[in-house]
Amino acid sequence: MEILTKKTTDITSEEAQGIYDLFELVFKKKRNVASFYDEYCNTSKGYSYHAIAKDGEKIIAHNVYVPFKYLKDNIPFYLALSIDAMVHPDYRGKGLYGRLVEACGAAAIRDGCKMRIGFPNENSYPVQIKKFKFNDIGSLNTYCLPVNIGAIYKKLRILTPIGKLFTKIIIGFSVLSKWSKQEYLYKYRKDRSDFDNHRYKWFDGDYEIVEYESIKFVYKNSDFKGQQATFLMDVFPLSKKNFDEACRYIYRHEKTTPIILYVGNLPFFPLSMMRIPKFIEPKHFHFVGKIFDKEFIDEDSLKINNWEVNLSNYDLL
């Protein structure tokens, strides 16, 4: 077995096919190899950092760090987002995952990245915290607006008329946030002039990007836990007024969606959505990190309230 470290631009089409064959085996989802370079090359540097484990010519494990330009206050820097970590079932328990993480980290550091962040699943999360000693920055919250309760839970179909009325009341009431215009800027935030030019070209660019007046937001219709849903992914500038306005827009224009969701860390309580309690969240979104450059990145980077993070950072959608 060998570990190769490559930039996306150095990966052959055969290797890309092998990586996505492994992805389908591990995650039970098929990805089109034609999108491989669209995703991993649409970054702030024009490539990502890949660690590939091979047994002969067979790809048995893979991890990738995606570089993005962020701002610390107003100072630009590069961080690496860890995604798509996977090991072939026949090769687990051999320390491959740790070697992949180490190889990707070394490549990112050599290329000037100051920090690594990631959103591990329930299996990877304890390994990253206990074994790799990554820092647990926090967990993202999930907010929802149920539009059609009967489509979400078949057993509650009888309550659909009441649920729709309740949703209309919430949407109408949310107009009151029009006076809540305070804009929130996190200490660690996306470099908008760079991030938006790359991220929404992933996955065939199948995103709804809405801009008018001084607000911009992005949403996507997608399957989630076997249900069709509409995800509000990002709102900028972030304010209570703009967030609720984005939710109302989706409610008006996506007539068939049964539920609208937002996953992130809001510094306010929106009027248009309800926060789902942690113990009944359909999925936990853990946020972890590792500082590479301690002279540049402060310890306050380990507090979630200092970060602008939501589903636009994540490779789920």
C-alpha positions as CSV (number, residue, x, y, z in Angstrom):
1,M,0.0,0.0,0.0
2,E,1.2,3.5,-0.8
3,I,-0.1,7.0,0.1
4,L,0.0,9.6,-2.8
5,T,-0.5,13.3,-2.3
6,K,-1.6,15.2,-5.4
7,K,-3.3,18.4,-6.4
8,T,-6.5,17.9,-8.4
9,T,-4.8,19.1,-11.5
10,D,-2.4,16.2,-11.3
11,I,-5.0,13.5,-10.9
12,T,-5.7,11.3,-14.0
13,S,-9.1,10.6,-15.3
14,E,-8.6,6.9,-14.3
15,E,-7.8,8.0,-10.7
16,A,-10.8,10.2,-10.6
17,Q,-13.0,7.2,-11.7
18,G,-11.4,5.1,-9.0
19,I,-12.1,7.7,-6.3
20,Y,-15.7,8.0,-7.3
21,D,-16.1,4.2,-7.5
22,L,-14.9,4.1,-3.9
23,F,-17.3,7.0,-3.0
24,E,-20.2,5.0,-4.4
25,L,-19.2,1.9,-2.5
26,V,-18.8,3.7,0.8
27,F,-21.6,6.3,0.7
28,K,-24.0,4.4,-1.6
29,K,-24.3,7.5,-3.8
30,K,-23.2,7.8,-7.4
31,R,-21.3,10.8,-8.7
32,N,-20.6,11.7,-12.3
33,V,-16.8,11.7,-12.9
34,A,-17.3,14.6,-15.2
35,S,-18.1,16.7,-12.1
36,F,-14.9,15.7,-10.3
37,Y,-12.8,18.5,-11.6
38,D,-15.7,21.0,-11.5
39,E,-15.9,20.4,-7.7
40,Y,-12.3,20.1,-6.6
41,C,-10.9,22.8,-9.0
42,N,-13.5,25.4,-8.2
43,T,-11.6,26.6,-5.2
44,S,-9.6,29.7,-4.3
45,K,-6.4,28.2,-5.7
46,G,-7.8,26.3,-8.6
47,Y,-7.2,22.9,-7.1
48,S,-7.6,20.9,-3.9
49,Y,-5.2,18.6,-1.9
50,H,-5.8,14.9,-2.3
51,A,-4.4,12.0,-0.3
52,I,-4.9,8.7,-2.1
53,A,-4.2,5.3,-0.7
54,K,-3.5,2.5,-3.3
55,D,-3.1,-1.2,-3.1
56,G,-1.5,-1.8,-6.5
57,E,-3.6,0.1,-8.9
58,K,-6.7,-0.1,-6.7
59,I,-7.8,3.1,-4.8
60,I,-8.7,2.0,-1.3
61,A,-8.9,5.3,0.6
62,H,-9.2,9.0,-0.2
63,N,-9.4,12.3,1.6
64,V,-9.4,15.8,0.2
65,Y,-8.7,19.3,1.7
66,V,-10.4,22.1,-0.3
67,P,-8.7,25.5,0.1
68,F,-10.8,28.6,0.5
69,K,-10.0,32.2,1.1
70,Y,-11.4,33.6,4.4
71,L,-11.0,36.8,6.3
72,K,-9.8,37.2,9.9
73,D,-11.4,40.5,10.6
74,N,-10.4,42.1,7.3
75,I,-7.1,40.1,6.8
76,P,-7.4,37.5,4.0
77,F,-6.0,34.0,4.6
78,Y,-6.4,30.5,3.3
79,L,-8.1,27.6,5.2
80,A,-8.6,24.0,4.2
81,L,-12.0,22.4,4.3
82,S,-11.8,18.6,4.8
83,I,-14.4,16.6,2.9
84,D,-14.9,13.2,1.3
85,A,-12.8,11.1,3.7
86,M,-13.4,7.4,2.9
87,V,-11.7,4.0,3.4
88,H,-12.7,0.8,1.6
89,P,-14.5,-1.5,4.1
90,D,-11.8,-4.3,3.6
91,Y,-9.0,-2.0,4.6
92,R,-10.4,-0.3,7.7
93,G,-8.7,-0.6,11.1
94,K,-5.2,-0.3,9.5
95,G,-4.5,3.3,10.3
96,L,-5.2,4.5,6.7
97,Y,-7.5,7.3,7.8
98,G,-4.9,8.9,10.0
99,R,-2.3,8.7,7.3
100,L,-4.6,10.4,4.9
101,V,-5.4,13.2,7.3
102,E,-1.7,13.7,8.0
103,A,-0.8,13.8,4.3
104,C,-3.6,16.3,3.4
105,G,-2.6,18.5,6.3
106,A,1.0,18.6,5.3
107,A,0.1,19.5,1.7
108,A,-2.2,22.3,2.9
109,I,0.5,23.7,5.2
110,R,3.1,23.7,2.5
111,D,0.7,25.7,0.3
112,G,0.1,28.4,2.9
113,C,-3.2,27.3,4.6
114,K,-3.4,28.6,8.2
115,M,-6.1,26.2,9.5
116,R,-8.1,23.1,8.8
117,I,-11.9,22.9,9.4
118,G,-14.3,20.0,8.9
119,F,-17.8,18.7,9.6
120,P,-17.3,15.0,10.4
121,N,-20.2,12.5,10.5
122,E,-21.1,10.6,13.6
123,N,-18.5,7.9,12.9
124,S,-15.6,10.2,12.2
125,Y,-16.4,12.8,14.9
126,P,-15.1,10.9,18.0
127,V,-12.1,9.7,16.1
128,Q,-11.1,13.2,15.1
129,I,-11.6,14.6,18.6
130,K,-10.1,11.7,20.7
131,K,-7.5,10.2,18.4
132,F,-6.4,13.1,16.1
133,K,-6.9,15.8,18.8
134,F,-8.8,18.1,16.6
135,N,-10.6,20.9,18.4
136,D,-14.3,20.7,18.9
137,I,-15.5,24.2,17.9
138,G,-19.2,23.5,18.3
139,S,-22.2,22.2,16.5
140,L,-24.4,23.9,14.0
141,N,-28.1,24.5,14.7
142,T,-30.9,23.4,12.4
143,Y,-33.9,25.7,11.8
144,C,-37.0,24.7,9.9
145,L,-40.3,26.0,8.5
146,P,-42.7,23.1,8.0
147,V,-44.8,24.0,5.0
148,N,-46.8,20.8,4.5
149,I,-46.7,18.6,7.7
150,G,-48.7,15.8,6.0
151,A,-46.0,15.4,3.3
152,I,-43.3,15.2,6.0
153,Y,-45.1,12.8,8.3
154,K,-47.7,10.7,6.7
155,K,-49.4,9.9,10.0
156,L,-50.1,13.6,10.6
157,R,-51.8,14.1,7.2
158,I,-55.0,14.9,8.9
159,L,-53.3,18.0,10.4
160,T,-52.2,19.4,7.1
161,P,-54.8,22.2,6.9
162,I,-54.0,23.4,10.4
163,G,-50.3,23.1,9.7
164,K,-50.6,25.2,6.6
165,L,-52.5,27.9,8.4
166,F,-49.9,27.9,11.2
167,T,-47.1,28.4,8.6
168,K,-49.0,31.3,7.0
169,I,-49.2,32.9,10.4
170,I,-45.5,32.5,10.9
171,I,-44.6,33.9,7.5
172,G,-46.9,36.9,8.0
173,F,-45.6,37.5,11.5
174,S,-42.0,37.4,10.2
175,V,-42.5,40.7,8.4
176,L,-42.1,42.4,11.8
177,S,-38.3,41.8,11.5
178,K,-38.1,44.5,8.8
179,W,-36.8,46.8,11.5
180,S,-34.1,44.4,12.6
181,K,-31.5,45.6,10.1
182,Q,-28.3,45.1,12.2
183,E,-25.8,43.3,10.0
184,Y,-23.6,40.7,11.6
185,L,-19.9,40.3,10.6
186,Y,-18.1,37.3,12.2
187,K,-14.4,37.5,13.0
188,Y,-13.7,34.5,10.7
189,R,-15.8,34.9,7.6
190,K,-15.8,34.1,3.9
191,D,-14.1,36.4,1.5
192,R,-17.2,37.0,-0.6
193,S,-15.4,38.4,-3.6
194,D,-13.7,34.9,-3.9
195,F,-16.0,32.3,-2.2
196,D,-19.1,32.9,-4.2
197,N,-17.3,32.7,-7.5
198,H,-16.3,29.1,-6.8
199,R,-18.5,27.3,-4.3
200,Y,-21.7,27.4,-6.3
201,K,-20.2,25.8,-9.4
202,W,-20.1,22.5,-7.4
203,F,-22.5,19.7,-8.3
204,D,-23.3,21.1,-11.7
205,G,-24.1,24.5,-10.3
206,D,-27.6,23.5,-9.4
207,Y,-28.3,26.4,-7.0
208,E,-30.9,29.2,-6.9
209,I,-29.0,32.4,-6.4
210,V,-31.2,35.4,-5.7
211,E,-30.0,39.0,-5.7
212,Y,-32.0,42.2,-5.4
213,E,-31.6,45.5,-3.7
214,S,-28.8,44.9,-1.1
215,I,-29.5,41.2,-0.3
216,K,-28.1,38.0,-1.8
217,F,-29.1,34.5,-0.8
218,V,-28.7,31.0,-2.1
219,Y,-31.0,28.0,-1.8
220,K,-31.3,24.5,-3.2
221,N,-34.0,21.8,-3.5
222,S,-32.6,18.5,-2.4
223,D,-33.4,15.2,-0.8
224,F,-32.7,15.0,2.9
225,K,-33.3,11.8,5.0
226,G,-35.6,10.5,2.3
227,Q,-37.7,13.7,2.1
228,Q,-37.7,16.4,-0.4
229,A,-36.7,19.7,1.2
230,T,-35.6,23.2,0.3
231,F,-32.4,24.4,2.0
232,L,-31.6,28.0,2.6
233,M,-27.8,27.8,2.3
234,D,-26.5,31.3,2.8
235,V,-27.7,34.9,3.3
236,F,-25.6,38.0,2.9
237,P,-25.4,40.5,4.4
238,L,-26.7,38.5,7.4
239,S,-29.3,40.3,9.4
240,K,-32.6,39.2,10.9
241,K,-34.5,41.2,8.3
242,N,-32.6,39.7,5.4
243,F,-32.8,36.2,6.7
244,D,-36.6,36.3,7.1
245,E,-37.0,38.0,3.8
246,A,-35.1,35.1,2.1
247,C,-37.3,32.6,3.8
248,R,-40.5,34.4,2.7
249,Y,-39.1,34.4,-0.9
250,I,-38.6,30.7,-0.8
251,Y,-42.1,30.1,0.7
252,R,-43.7,32.2,-2.1
253,H,-41.7,30.7,-5.0
254,E,-41.3,27.0,-4.0
255,K,-44.9,26.1,-3.9
256,T,-44.4,22.3,-3.7
257,T,-41.7,22.1,-1.0
258,P,-42.9,20.4,2.2
259,I,-40.2,22.0,4.4
260,I,-37.6,24.8,4.4
261,L,-34.4,24.3,6.3
262,Y,-31.4,26.3,7.4
263,V,-28.3,24.8,9.0
264,G,-25.8,27.3,10.6
265,N,-25.0,29.4,13.6
266,L,-27.3,32.5,13.8
267,P,-26.7,35.3,16.3
268,F,-30.4,35.9,16.5
269,F,-33.7,34.1,16.6
270,P,-35.4,34.3,13.2
271,L,-39.2,34.9,13.1
272,S,-39.6,32.8,9.9
273,M,-38.2,29.5,11.2
274,M,-38.1,27.5,14.4
275,R,-34.9,26.0,15.8
276,I,-35.1,22.3,16.2
277,P,-34.0,21.0,19.6
278,K,-30.7,19.1,19.6
279,F,-32.2,15.9,20.8
280,I,-34.6,15.6,17.8
281,E,-32.4,17.0,15.1
282,P,-32.5,14.7,12.0
283,K,-28.7,15.1,11.7
284,H,-26.0,16.5,13.9
285,F,-23.5,18.9,12.2
286,H,-20.3,18.9,14.2
287,F,-17.8,21.6,13.5
288,V,-14.1,20.8,14.3
289,G,-10.8,22.4,13.4
290,K,-7.1,22.4,13.8
291,I,-4.9,25.4,13.8
292,F,-1.8,25.2,11.5
293,D,-0.4,28.7,12.1
294,K,-0.7,29.6,15.8
295,E,1.0,33.0,15.2
296,F,-1.8,34.0,12.8
297,I,-4.9,32.2,14.0
298,D,-6.0,33.1,17.5
299,E,-7.5,30.7,20.1
300,D,-10.8,32.5,19.6
301,S,-11.1,30.5,16.4
302,L,-12.1,27.6,18.5
303,K,-15.4,29.3,19.5
304,I,-18.2,28.8,17.1
305,N,-19.7,32.2,17.7
306,N,-16.7,33.7,15.9
307,W,-17.4,31.8,12.7
308,E,-19.5,32.3,9.6
309,V,-20.4,28.7,8.8
310,N,-23.5,27.2,7.2
311,L,-24.4,24.7,4.5
312,S,-22.5,26.7,1.9
313,N,-19.3,25.5,3.7
314,Y,-20.3,21.9,3.6
315,D,-20.3,19.3,0.8
316,L,-23.7,17.9,1.7
317,L,-25.5,20.0,-1.0
